[in-house]
Amino acid sequence: VTVVEMTPGLLPGADRDLVRVLQKRMASRMDSILLQTTVKLLKVQKNGIKATLEGPDVDQNARIFDKVLLAVGRRPNSVGLGLANTKIEVDGRGFIKVDAQRRTAEKNIFAIGDVAGEPMLAHKASHEGRVAAEVIAGRQVVYEPAAIPAVVFTDPEIAWVGLTEKEAADRSIAPKVVRFPWAASGRAATLDRDDGLTKLVIDPQSERIIGMGIVGSGAGEMISEGVLAIEMGANVTDVGLTIHPHPTLTETIMEAADLFHGTATHFYQSKRRSR
């Protein structure tokens, strides 16, 4: 298998330290990973599909593949619905404009899911559907999540919620970031998957958790703890003092929190001397 990516790195939306773990494992299993590379031409031949590639690491411009899978993004499916015959408004990207109750400009029509805007995730759509249904039933509710998790179902999985390090930097926030390597996790060792990483993005002033990122086996099953922490306004001490079952991968979240105070049980991180 050859992976061709036109940007300088895989999964541009995720933090680089998480992606590096995935890319290292992929590199050992794939024929090649070609970054900053584009597909110029695809031609079906008797012996397969001839792909013409262009990029800095392409040693041969034309390669033959058995199959080709293209992933070039998504767009809202708002065309052909007769929206011009209603008061419904659509933005420049094709997303249907809705209010906090998922109601469109046509008061008796609601829109949820990918067509109602990003993030285009199934669990976000389900929550929107619940809000819309409750509003239709006469309840006073609005859609206002503090955090929506994202999961990439690769091997290992990558999951994050809240602010990534890059997003924090873009907002001129200088967070404290703590990382707990799964090499120090007993459960990861028994699973023979100690290549993972759990990290917390913390507001240094309030010590509240504003982001969490995990890469490793089952990361998608673990990220909900980060969602709850952000929704409840938990600080890093709250998470560190919450007893987690041993031995489990979720312990890495607790120990990452303990690293903030330098009290992690299974991983010692020396403090840098101030100059």
N, C-alpha and C positions, 0 to 999 in steps of 0.2 A: 504494500500500500504506500502510495506517495501522497503527501499532503501539500497542497499549493495554497499559499496565503499571500494576498497582495500587500498587506500591511507589514510593518517591521516586526510584529510579534503576534503570537496566537492569542485569541480572545482579548481584543483590545479593551473591553470594558472591565476586565478583572485586574487586580493588582499583580505586578510582575512577580513578586515572591511566591504567590500561589501558582501562577502559570508555569514557573520554572520547574516545579515538582512534576506537574503533568507532562511538560515537554521532555523532561529527562526520561520518563518512563516510555513515552511515545517514541523517542529517538531509538530506544533499544528494541522496539518492536516493529517499527516502520522501515520501509526501504529508504525513505528520505523525507525530510520536512523542508520545503523550499519557501523561505520568507521573501517578502518584497518581490514576489514573482507573479506574473499574470499569464493567463491562458489566451493566446492570440488566435488560435484556430483549433477546431475539433473536426475531424473527418472520419467517417465510418468506412472501414476497409474490411476486406475478407478476413484478415488476420487480427482484427480488433479495431480499437478507436485510436487514431493517430492524433496526439495532442502536441501542438506547437507552443512551447513555453518561452518566456522571456524574463530573466532575472539574474542577479549577480552570482548565484551559485548553480546556475544551470550549466551542466557540462555537456549536455547534448540537447539541442533545441527541440527535436522531435522525439517523442516516446510513444510506444504502443501500449495501450491498456485494455484489459478485458471489459471493464465497466468504468464509467465516470459519473460521479455524483456532484452536482452543482448546488451550491448554497450561496445565494446572492442577496439575501435579505427578504423582508416582507413589506407589504403595504396594505392599508385598510381596504376592505372590500365594500366600498360605499357607492360604487358606480352601478347604474342600472336598477336602482331601487325606487326610482320615481321621486326622489327627494325634492326635485325642483317643483313638484306639485304641492309641497308642504312648506311650513315655515322653518323647517330644520336647516341649520347652518353647518357648513363644512369648512374646515380650515384649509390652508394652502397645501397641506400634505394629504388631505383626503379624510382626516379624522372628523367624526361627528362631534360637534360641540355640545357638551352637557354641563349641568350644574352639579352642585354637591350631592344631589339626590339622584343623579344619573338621568335627569329629565332633560329632554331636548327643548328647543324653542317651541315645538309643538307640544303643548302641555300634557297631552294624553299619550305621548310616545316617549319611551325610554330607550337608551342605548347603553350597552355594556360590552366589556371585552375588548378585543384588539381594535375594533372600529371606533371605540371611545377614547383612544389614546394610550400612550405608553405608561408603564411597561407592558408589553404584550405577553402576558403570562396567564396560564390557565387558572391558577389560584387567585390571581387578582380579579379575573373575570367572574369567578364563582362568588367572591365577596361582593362585587358590584351587583351581581344578580340578586343576592340576598337583600342588599340595601334597596334595590329597585322594588322587589316584591313586598318588602315591609312598607315602603312608601305608598305603594298602590293599595295596601291593606289599611292605610290610614295612620300608620305610626310615624312619629316624628323622629326620623333618623337621617344621618348624613354619612357620606363616604369620606372618611378622614383618617386613613391609616398613618401611623407614625413610621412604620417600616414595612417594606415588602421584600421578602427574600427572593434571591435568584439562585438557581442551581443549574450547573452544567453537568449532565449525566455522562461524563467520560469515565475513564478508569485510570487514575483515581478521579473521584468527583471533586468539583470545585463549587463552593457555596459561599455566598456573602449576603450581608444585610446591613442597612444603614449606610454610612459614609465609607467609601474606600479611601485609601491614603491619598490618591490622586484627587478625588472629589473634595476632600478636606483641604488640600493645598489650593485647589481652585477657588475655594471660599475663604482663603486667607486664614485658615485655622491651622494652628501648629499642635497637632494632637500628640499624645504619648502613645506609642505603639509597642505592645509586648507580644512576643512570639514564643510559643511553647512547641518545641520539636517533638514529633511522635517517636523519635528514637529514644526518648526518655519515658515512653508510655509502656507499661507492662502489657496491657491488652494489645497494643499495636504489635508488640514483639511476638505474642502468642499467635497472632493472625498472620505473621510474616509480612506485615504491611507497615513498617516503621518509617516510611518515606513521607508521611504526612506532616502537616503543620496547622496549628490553631493560633490565631492572633486576634487581639482585641485592639480597637481604636478608641482611645479614651480622651475625654476633655480633661486636660490637666488641672483646670481650675475647680470644676465641680466634681471631678472624678467620675462623671457619668459615662456609661458606655454609649458611644455614638456610632459604633460600627463593629462588625465581627466578620472575619474571613476564615474559612476552613478549606484545606485541600487534603484529601485522603479518602480511604474506603469508607463509604457511608456518610460522607460529609453532609449530604442532603437531609439525612435523618437527624443530624445534630443541630442544624442551623436554627431550628425553631426556638431553642433556648435564647439565642441572640435576639430573635424577633420579640420575644416576651420581655427580655431585659430592656430593650429600647422602648417598647410600648409602655412599660411600667415605670420608666425613668430610673431604672436601677443603676447604682454606682458599682464600681469595681469591687468594693468591699462586700457588697450584698452577694455578689456572685462567688467571691472567694470564701465566704463563710457559709455558703449553701453546701451541705454535705452531699457529695455525689457518690454513687455506688462504685465499689472497687472489685475487680478491675474492669473498667469500661473506658471506651474512647471519650465519653463525655467528661471524664476526669480532666482531660486536657484543657477544657474550658475553665474549670475551677483553678487549675494550676497556672494557666495563663493569667488569670486574675491575680493569683498570689504573686506572680512575678512582678506585678506593679509595685508591690510593697517589699519585694525581695525575700518572700517567705515560701516559695515553691518547694514542695517536699522532694520531688524527684529530679529537679534541674537547678543547678547552681549557676548563677550569672553574676560574675564579679562586677562590682561597681567601679566605674571609671573615676580615677582621681581628678579632682578639680585642679586646674592650673591657676 
